[in-house]
Amino acid sequence: MSPSPAMPVRRILIVEDEPKLAAVVSDYLKAASFETRIINDGRDVVDAVKDYHPDLVLLDLMLPGRDGLDVCRDLRSFSDLPIVMMTAKVEEIDRLIGLELGADDYICKPFSPREVVARVKAILRRSSRGDAADDAPATNAGLLINEERYAASFNEQLLDLTPVEFRLLKTLAAAPGRVFSRDQLLDNLYTDHRVVTDRTVDSHIKNLRRKLDAASPEQELIRSIYGVGYKLEL
C-alpha cells in the first residue's frame, strides 16, 4: 500500500507592527506546523496576499499606512480567505464594523498565543469543510449562536444583545417551533434567580424582536401564541 500524500502546509500571513508580538505569534504557529510570513504595514497587505497566497490572515486593527478595517475591505473585494482581526480596541463598534466588513473572527489584546493558534485551527477546519461542501449550512437557518462569547448573528449580521436577550434567544433557538410558556422562559433568563413578573418576558421579547427585525425585516421570527407563550420560527 502506497503511503498517503502529506497534507500541504497551511500558510498564515501575520499583519502586525509590534515586532515582538508578531515574532511570538509566528513561533507558536510554526510550532503547530504552520508556515508564516510577517508584514508590518497596512499598505503591503494586498500585494502580500496575492504573492504569498495564505490560507488565513491575522490582521491587526491599528497599522501604519492603512488601518486594518480598510485592509479588510480591500481583501474582501477579491478574496474570501479567512481573516482574524487582532485589536486592543475593545469597543463594541469596532468589533461590529470589523465583522460587517467580512472578518471571520476577532481576538482582543492582550491575548495568549496558544489562543491564537486554537482560533486559527478552528477557522481553518471550518473553511476546509466549506471547500469540500460549499460550507455547512448555518445553524438554524442563518442563526448563529456563540455561547463562549455571548454573541449571536442572523443572516451574517451581528445582533447587539444584552445578556438576558442572549439567553432568551438561546432558549428559543434550542427548539425552533416549540412554544415556550413565560414561566419556562423566565427559568432560563436570570442566573441569580431573582423574582420578576412574567410580563418581564414580554418586555425582553419586544426588544429581541426589534433587533431580529433589523436583521431580517421581511420575516417574523418570534411568534406570540395567545394565552400560551412564544416560539421561534426559522
Backbone as numpy.savetxt, mean C-alpha at the origin, in Angstrom:
# Nx Ny Nz CAx CAy CAz Cx Cy Cz
18.54 -36.62 -14.77 17.69 -35.43 -14.77 18.57 -34.19 -14.77
18.31 -33.28 -15.70 19.14 -32.09 -15.77 18.79 -31.14 -14.65
19.78 -30.38 -14.13 19.49 -29.45 -13.05 18.58 -28.33 -13.53
17.74 -27.86 -12.61 16.84 -26.77 -12.97 17.64 -25.49 -13.14
17.24 -24.62 -14.06 17.98 -23.39 -14.30 17.95 -22.48 -13.08
19.05 -21.77 -12.89 19.13 -20.87 -11.74 18.17 -19.70 -11.93
17.58 -19.28 -10.83 16.68 -18.13 -10.88 17.49 -16.87 -11.17
16.99 -15.98 -12.03 17.73 -14.75 -12.31 17.82 -13.88 -11.06
18.95 -13.20 -10.94 19.15 -12.32 -9.79 18.28 -11.08 -9.96
17.52 -10.74 -8.93 16.67 -9.55 -8.98 17.50 -8.30 -8.73
17.20 -7.25 -9.51 17.94 -5.99 -9.42 17.12 -4.94 -8.68
17.76 -4.28 -7.74 17.10 -3.22 -6.97 17.85 -1.91 -7.19
17.15 -0.89 -7.65 17.74 0.44 -7.80 17.43 1.24 -6.54
18.48 1.67 -5.84 18.33 2.44 -4.59 18.59 3.90 -4.91
17.56 4.73 -4.73 17.68 6.16 -4.99 17.66 6.87 -3.64
18.83 7.22 -3.14 18.97 7.74 -1.78 20.22 8.63 -1.72
20.06 9.86 -1.20 21.19 10.79 -1.18 21.97 10.77 0.13
21.59 9.90 1.08 22.39 9.72 2.29 23.30 8.50 2.05
24.59 8.73 1.81 25.48 7.64 1.41 25.52 6.47 2.40
25.57 6.78 3.69 25.66 5.69 4.67 24.40 4.86 4.68
23.24 5.50 4.62 21.98 4.76 4.61 21.86 3.92 3.34
22.20 4.51 2.21 22.14 3.77 0.96 23.05 2.55 0.98
24.24 2.72 1.56 25.19 1.60 1.62 24.69 0.48 2.51
24.09 0.84 3.66 23.56 -0.17 4.57 22.43 -0.95 3.91
21.50 -0.25 3.28 20.39 -0.91 2.61 20.92 -1.83 1.51
21.89 -1.33 0.75 22.49 -2.12 -0.32 23.14 -3.39 0.24
23.88 -3.26 1.34 24.55 -4.43 1.92 23.53 -5.49 2.36
22.43 -5.06 2.98 21.41 -6.02 3.42 20.74 -6.70 2.23
20.49 -5.93 1.17 19.87 -6.52 -0.01 20.82 -7.51 -0.69
22.09 -7.16 -0.75 23.06 -8.09 -1.34 23.16 -9.37 -0.52
23.09 -9.24 0.80 23.13 -10.42 1.66 21.92 -11.31 1.43
20.82 -10.71 0.93 19.61 -11.47 0.61 19.59 -11.90 -0.86
20.74 -11.81 -1.52 20.92 -12.30 -2.90 20.33 -11.39 -3.96
20.17 -10.11 -3.66 19.77 -9.15 -4.67 21.01 -8.46 -5.24
20.87 -7.96 -6.45 21.87 -7.08 -7.04 21.39 -5.64 -6.86
22.30 -4.71 -6.59 21.87 -3.34 -6.32 22.69 -2.33 -7.12
22.07 -1.19 -7.34 22.77 -0.01 -7.86 22.26 1.19 -7.08
23.15 2.10 -6.73 22.81 3.29 -5.95 22.99 4.54 -6.80
21.99 5.40 -6.80 22.14 6.75 -7.35 21.60 7.74 -6.33
22.05 8.99 -6.40 21.72 9.94 -5.35 21.10 11.24 -5.85
20.74 11.30 -7.12 20.18 12.53 -7.68 18.90 12.19 -8.43
17.84 12.91 -8.13 16.56 12.63 -8.75 16.56 12.78 -10.25
17.45 13.61 -10.78 17.50 13.82 -12.22 18.04 12.61 -12.98
18.70 11.69 -12.27 19.33 10.55 -12.93 18.47 9.28 -12.92
17.30 9.33 -12.27 16.56 8.09 -12.03 16.00 7.49 -13.31
15.36 8.31 -14.15 14.73 7.78 -15.36 15.76 7.11 -16.25
16.90 7.77 -16.47 17.94 7.16 -17.31 18.47 5.88 -16.67
18.61 5.87 -15.33 19.11 4.68 -14.65 18.14 3.51 -14.80
16.85 3.78 -14.71 15.85 2.71 -14.88 15.91 2.14 -16.29
16.02 3.02 -17.28 16.07 2.55 -18.67 17.36 1.79 -18.97
18.45 2.15 -18.28 19.73 1.49 -18.52 19.89 0.21 -17.70
19.46 0.25 -16.44 19.72 -0.85 -15.51 18.61 -1.90 -15.51
17.40 -1.50 -15.90 16.22 -2.39 -15.92 16.03 -3.09 -14.57
15.84 -2.31 -13.50 15.66 -2.94 -12.18 14.32 -3.63 -12.08
14.24 -4.55 -11.11 12.97 -5.21 -10.80 12.15 -4.40 -9.81
12.80 -3.48 -9.08 12.12 -2.65 -8.07 12.98 -1.43 -7.81
12.33 -0.31 -7.50 13.03 0.93 -7.15 12.70 1.32 -5.73
13.73 1.52 -4.91 13.59 2.13 -3.59 13.87 3.62 -3.78
12.84 4.44 -3.61 12.90 5.84 -4.02 12.72 6.78 -2.83
13.77 7.52 -2.50 13.67 8.50 -1.42 12.77 9.65 -1.86
12.04 10.22 -0.92 11.13 11.32 -1.25 11.89 12.63 -1.46
12.84 12.92 -0.57 13.58 14.18 -0.63 14.92 13.95 -1.29
15.05 14.41 -2.54 16.25 14.18 -3.32 16.76 15.49 -3.92
18.06 15.62 -4.12 18.56 16.75 -4.89 18.17 16.59 -6.36
18.02 17.70 -7.04 17.68 17.65 -8.46 16.20 17.61 -8.71
15.53 16.51 -8.32 14.07 16.35 -8.45 13.59 15.54 -7.26
12.43 15.91 -6.72 11.95 15.15 -5.57 11.32 13.84 -6.02
11.15 12.95 -5.04 10.70 11.60 -5.34 9.31 11.53 -5.96
8.42 12.46 -5.61 7.08 12.44 -6.18 7.11 12.72 -7.67
7.92 13.71 -8.09 8.05 14.00 -9.52 8.69 12.81 -10.25
9.69 12.21 -9.61 10.35 11.06 -10.22 9.37 9.90 -10.37
8.57 9.66 -9.34 7.57 8.59 -9.40 6.60 8.83 -10.54
6.17 10.06 -10.70 5.25 10.39 -11.79 5.90 10.11 -13.15
7.16 10.47 -13.28 7.86 10.21 -14.54 7.97 8.71 -14.83
8.33 7.94 -13.80 8.48 6.50 -14.01 7.16 5.86 -14.41
6.08 6.31 -13.81 4.78 5.71 -14.12 4.30 6.07 -15.53
4.92 7.07 -16.15 4.51 7.43 -17.51 4.96 6.39 -18.53
5.93 5.53 -18.14 6.39 4.54 -19.11 6.66 3.16 -18.51
6.51 3.00 -17.19 6.84 1.72 -16.57 5.91 1.43 -15.40
5.63 0.13 -15.19 4.82 -0.28 -14.04 5.65 -1.07 -13.03
6.99 -0.90 -13.06 7.81 -1.63 -12.12 7.50 -1.18 -10.70
7.63 -2.06 -9.70 7.30 -1.70 -8.32 8.18 -0.56 -7.80
7.55 0.38 -7.09 8.25 1.53 -6.50 7.89 1.59 -5.03
8.91 1.64 -4.18 8.72 1.80 -2.74 9.30 3.15 -2.34
8.44 4.03 -1.83 8.89 5.35 -1.40 9.53 5.25 -0.02
10.65 5.92 0.16 11.31 6.01 1.47 11.26 7.47 1.90
10.74 7.73 3.09 10.55 9.12 3.48 10.67 9.32 4.98
11.18 10.50 5.36 11.18 10.93 6.75 10.00 11.84 7.03
9.22 12.17 5.98 8.04 13.02 6.13 6.84 12.11 6.36
6.31 12.14 7.55 5.29 11.16 7.92 3.88 11.73 7.83
3.74 12.98 7.34 2.39 13.53 7.21 1.58 12.68 6.24
0.34 12.48 6.57 -0.52 11.60 5.78 -0.63 12.06 4.33
-0.61 13.37 4.09 -0.78 13.85 2.73 0.35 13.38 1.84
1.55 13.30 2.38 2.67 12.83 1.57 2.48 11.37 1.20
1.98 10.57 2.13 1.73 9.16 1.84 0.67 9.02 0.76
-0.41 9.80 0.90 -1.49 9.70 -0.07 -1.04 10.12 -1.46
-0.32 11.25 -1.53 0.13 11.73 -2.84 1.06 10.71 -3.48
1.97 10.16 -2.69 2.92 9.20 -3.23 2.23 7.98 -3.80
1.26 7.45 -3.08 0.57 6.25 -3.54 -0.36 6.55 -4.70
-0.98 7.73 -4.71 -1.85 8.08 -5.83 -1.06 8.24 -7.12
0.20 8.64 -7.01 1.03 8.77 -8.19 1.50 7.43 -8.72
1.28 6.37 -7.96 1.61 5.06 -8.47 2.64 4.30 -7.67
3.04 4.80 -6.50 3.96 4.03 -5.66 3.23 2.80 -5.13
3.97 1.70 -4.98 3.37 0.45 -4.51 3.37 0.34 -3.00
4.27 1.07 -2.35 4.38 0.98 -0.90 5.22 2.17 -0.44
5.24 2.40 0.86 6.14 3.41 1.43 6.69 2.88 2.73
7.83 3.41 3.12 8.45 3.02 4.38 9.03 4.27 5.00
8.76 4.46 6.28 9.14 5.71 6.96 10.49 5.56 7.67
11.30 6.59 7.54 12.56 6.65 8.26 12.31 7.15 9.68
13.11 6.69 10.65 14.15 5.66 10.53 13.52 4.27 10.41
14.14 3.41 9.63 13.61 2.08 9.44 14.71 1.04 9.63
14.30 -0.18 9.85 15.25 -1.28 9.94 15.57 -1.78 8.54
16.84 -1.94 8.19 17.17 -2.51 6.87 16.53 -3.86 6.65
16.35 -4.63 7.71 15.69 -5.93 7.57 14.24 -5.75 7.11
13.59 -4.69 7.61 12.22 -4.42 7.17 12.19 -4.08 5.69
13.18 -3.33 5.22 13.24 -2.99 3.80 13.36 -4.27 2.96
14.24 -5.16 3.38 14.41 -6.42 2.64 13.11 -7.22 2.63
12.42 -7.27 3.77 11.16 -8.01 3.85 10.11 -7.40 2.93
10.04 -6.06 2.90 9.07 -5.40 2.02 9.40 -5.68 0.56
10.67 -5.59 0.22 11.09 -5.83 -1.16 10.69 -7.25 -1.59
10.99 -8.23 -0.74 10.65 -9.61 -1.08 9.15 -9.78 -1.26
8.37 -9.20 -0.36 6.91 -9.35 -0.43 6.35 -8.73 -1.71
6.83 -7.54 -2.08 6.32 -6.87 -3.27 6.73 -7.63 -4.53
7.95 -8.13 -4.55 8.39 -8.88 -5.73 7.64 -10.20 -5.86
7.27 -10.81 -4.74 6.45 -12.02 -4.81 5.10 -11.70 -5.45
4.50 -10.58 -5.04 3.22 -10.19 -5.61 3.34 -9.87 -7.10
4.40 -9.14 -7.46 4.56 -8.77 -8.86 4.86 -9.98 -9.72
5.56 -10.98 -9.15 5.84 -12.20 -9.90 4.55 -12.95 -10.20
3.66 -13.01 -9.21 2.37 -13.65 -9.46 1.59 -12.90 -10.52
1.73 -11.56 -10.51 1.04 -10.76 -11.51 1.57 -11.02 -12.90
2.90 -11.18 -13.04 3.47 -11.49 -14.34 2.93 -12.80 -14.88
2.69 -13.76 -13.98 2.25 -15.08 -14.41 0.76 -15.12 -14.74
-0.03 -14.29 -14.05 -1.48 -14.42 -14.23 -2.18 -13.08 -14.26
-1.52 -12.06 -14.81 -2.10 -10.73 -14.91 -2.58 -10.23 -13.57
-1.82 -10.61 -12.56 -2.01 -10.24 -11.18 -3.27 -10.90 -10.60
-3.18 -11.23 -9.33 -4.31 -11.85 -8.66 -5.44 -10.85 -8.51
-6.68 -11.28 -8.51 -7.77 -10.33 -8.33 -7.70 -9.66 -6.98
-8.05 -8.37 -6.93 -7.99 -7.63 -5.67 -8.95 -8.24 -4.67
-8.54 -8.24 -3.43 -9.38 -8.80 -2.38 -10.74 -8.10 -2.37
-11.80 -8.90 -2.38 -13.15 -8.36 -2.29 -13.43 -7.30 -3.34
-13.16 -7.63 -4.60 -13.58 -6.80 -5.73 -13.11 -5.36 -5.61
-11.83 -5.17 -5.44 -11.26 -3.83 -5.42 -11.00 -3.28 -4.05
-11.49 -3.91 -3.00 -11.26 -3.45 -1.64 -10.04 -4.16 -1.06
-9.06 -3.38 -0.66 -7.84 -3.92 -0.06 -7.72 -3.40 1.36
-7.49 -4.31 2.31 -7.38 -3.95 3.71 -6.05 -4.45 4.25
-5.25 -3.54 4.80 -3.96 -3.88 5.38 -4.07 -3.71 6.89
-4.21 -4.83 7.58 -4.43 -4.77 9.02 -3.22 -4.25 9.77
-2.00 -4.56 9.29 -0.81 -4.12 10.00 -0.69 -2.61 10.03
-1.16 -1.95 8.98 -1.03 -0.49 8.91 -2.33 0.26 9.19
-3.39 -0.51 9.44 -4.69 0.14 9.62 -5.00 1.01 8.40
-4.77 0.45 7.22 -4.99 1.19 5.98 -5.91 0.39 5.07
-6.71 1.11 4.29 -7.61 0.46 3.35 -7.70 1.31 2.09
-7.94 0.65 0.97 -8.13 1.35 -0.29 -9.25 0.67 -1.06
-9.90 1.45 -1.91 -10.93 0.88 -2.79 -10.69 1.42 -4.19
-10.66 0.50 -5.16 -10.35 0.87 -6.54 -9.06 1.67 -6.63
-8.07 1.23 -5.84 -6.73 1.81 -5.82 -6.70 3.22 -5.26
-7.76 3.65 -4.58 -7.79 4.97 -3.94 -7.78 4.77 -2.43
-6.79 5.36 -1.77 -6.70 5.22 -0.33 -7.89 5.87 0.36
-8.37 5.21 1.41 -9.47 5.73 2.21 -8.91 6.31 3.50
-9.22 7.56 3.77 -8.71 8.24 4.97 -9.63 7.91 6.13
-9.39 6.75 6.75 -10.29 6.24 7.78 -9.74 6.47 9.18
-10.65 6.71 10.12 -10.28 6.70 11.53 -10.12 5.24 11.96
-9.47 4.98 13.10 -9.36 3.60 13.57 -10.72 2.91 13.72
-11.72 3.62 14.21 -13.04 3.01 14.37 -13.65 2.69 13.01
-13.53 3.61 12.07 -14.06 3.37 10.73 -13.34 2.19 10.06
-12.04 2.09 10.30 -11.29 0.96 9.74 -11.82 -0.36 10.29
-12.03 -0.43 11.62 -12.54 -1.68 12.20 -13.94 -1.98 11.71
-14.73 -0.95 11.51 -16.09 -1.14 10.99 -16.04 -1.72 9.58
-15.20 -1.15 8.72 -15.08 -1.64 7.35 -14.52 -3.07 7.34
-13.54 -3.33 8.18 -12.96 -4.67 8.25 -14.01 -5.71 8.65
-14.86 -5.37 9.59 -15.91 -6.29 10.03 -16.89 -6.58 8.89
-17.34 -5.53 8.22 -18.29 -5.71 7.12 -17.67 -6.48 5.96
-16.39 -6.19 5.68 -15.72 -6.82 4.54 -15.37 -8.27 4.80
-15.37 -8.68 6.06 -15.06 -10.08 6.37 -16.13 -11.02 5.82
-17.34 -10.49 5.62 -18.43 -11.32 5.09 -19.33 -10.46 4.21
-18.88 -10.13 2.99 -19.71 -9.31 2.10 -21.07 -9.95 1.86
-22.11 -9.13 1.95 -23.46 -9.64 1.75 -24.16 -10.04 3.03
-23.38 -10.30 4.08 -23.99 -10.66 5.36 -24.51 -9.41 6.06
-25.66 -9.51 6.67 -26.24 -8.39 7.41 -25.76 -8.46 8.86
-25.13 -7.39 9.32 -24.67 -7.29 10.69 -25.60 -6.37 11.47
-26.01 -6.83 12.65 -26.81 -5.97 13.51 -25.92 -4.88 14.11
-26.53 -3.85 14.65 -25.75 -2.79 15.29 -24.95 -3.35 16.47
-25.55 -4.24 17.22 -24.84 -4.82 18.36 -23.61 -5.60 17.91
-23.75 -6.35 16.84 -22.59 -7.10 16.33 -21.48 -6.17 15.88
-21.85 -5.07 15.24 -20.84 -4.12 14.80 -20.19 -3.41 15.99
-20.99 -3.06 16.98 -20.44 -2.40 18.17 -19.41 -3.28 18.86
-19.63 -4.58 18.86 -18.69 -5.49 19.52 -17.29 -5.42 18.91
-17.21 -4.96 17.66 -15.93 -4.93 16.97 -15.34 -3.53 16.81
-16.06 -2.51 17.29 -15.62 -1.14 17.03 -14.62 -0.61 18.05
-14.85 -0.88 19.33 -14.04 -0.27 20.38 -13.27 -1.33 21.16
-11.97 -1.08 21.28 -11.11 -2.04 21.98 -11.15 -1.85 23.49
-11.71 -0.71 23.96 -11.74 -0.46 25.40 -13.09 -0.80 26.03
-14.00 -1.42 25.21 -15.30 -1.89 25.72 -16.11 -0.77 26.36
-16.00 0.43 25.82 -16.77 1.55 26.36 -18.27 1.33 26.10
-19.08 1.99 26.87 -20.52 1.88 26.71 -20.98 3.00 25.78
-21.57 2.62 24.64 -22.07 3.59 23.68 -23.43 3.11 23.20
-24.19 4.03 22.60 -25.50 3.65 22.06 -25.33 3.08 20.66
-26.34 2.30 20.24 -26.23 1.72 18.91 -26.32 2.77 17.82
-26.79 3.98 18.16 -26.82 5.06 17.17 -25.41 5.53 16.83
-24.44 5.20 17.68 -23.06 5.50 17.36 -22.65 4.81 16.07
-23.13 3.59 15.87 -22.84 2.86 14.64 -23.36 3.64 13.44
-24.58 4.18 13.54 -25.15 4.94 12.43 -24.26 6.11 12.04
-23.69 6.77 13.03 -22.82 7.91 12.76 -21.56 7.48 12.02
-20.96 6.38 12.49 -19.74 5.89 11.83 -20.05 5.35 10.43
-21.19 4.70 10.27 -21.60 4.22 8.95 -21.75 5.39 7.98
-22.34 6.47 8.45 -22.53 7.65 7.61 -21.18 8.18 7.12
-20.21 8.27 8.03 -18.88 8.77 7.64 -18.17 7.81 6.71
-18.29 6.51 7.00 -17.65 5.51 6.15 -18.27 5.51 4.76
-19.57 5.64 4.67 -20.24 5.70 3.38 -19.72 6.88 2.55
-19.58 8.02 3.22 -19.13 9.22 2.51 -17.75 9.00 1.89
-16.86 8.33 2.63 -15.50 8.10 2.13 -15.48 7.05 1.03
-16.31 6.03 1.16 -16.41 5.03 0.09 -17.05 5.63 -1.17
-18.03 6.49 -0.99 -18.69 7.13 -2.13 -17.70 7.98 -2.92
-16.75 8.60 -2.22 -15.75 9.42 -2.91 -14.88 8.55 -3.82
-14.64 7.30 -3.41 -13.82 6.38 -4.21 -14.64 5.69 -5.29
-15.95 5.56 -5.07 -16.81 4.86 -6.04 -18.21 5.49 -6.02
-18.37 6.68 -6.61 -19.65 7.40 -6.52 -20.80 6.69 -7.22
-20.49 5.80 -8.18 -21.56 5.15 -8.93 -22.08 3.89 -8.24
-21.52 3.55 -7.08 -21.85 2.27 -6.45 -22.18 2.49 -4.98
-23.34 2.00 -4.54 -23.71 2.05 -3.12 -23.17 0.78 -2.46
-22.11 0.95 -1.68 -21.42 -0.22 -1.13 -22.03 -0.69 0.18
-22.46 0.23 1.04 -23.05 -0.14 2.33 -24.55 0.05 2.26
-25.27 -1.04 2.46 -26.73 -1.01 2.39 -27.33 -1.13 3.78
-28.37 -0.33 4.00 -29.12 -0.42 5.26 -30.26 -1.41 5.10
-30.39 -2.32 6.05 -31.51 -3.26 6.09 -32.41 -2.82 7.23
-33.57 -2.29 6.90 -34.43 -1.66 7.90 -34.76 -2.60 9.04
-34.51 -2.11 10.24 -34.84 -2.88 11.44 -33.85 -3.96 11.78
-32.82 -4.14 10.95 -31.85 -5.21 11.20 -30.44 -4.67 11.38
-29.90 -4.03 10.35 -28.54 -3.53 10.44 -27.99 -3.12 9.09
-26.73 -3.50 8.84 -26.03 -3.07 7.62 -25.29 -4.24 6.99
-25.09 -4.12 5.67 -24.27 -5.09 4.96 -23.43 -4.38 3.92
-22.32 -4.99 3.55 -21.44 -4.48 2.52 -21.66 -5.27 1.25
-21.92 -4.57 0.14 -22.13 -5.23 -1.14 -21.01 -4.81 -2.09
-20.29 -5.78 -2.61 -19.17 -5.54 -3.53 -19.45 -6.21 -4.86
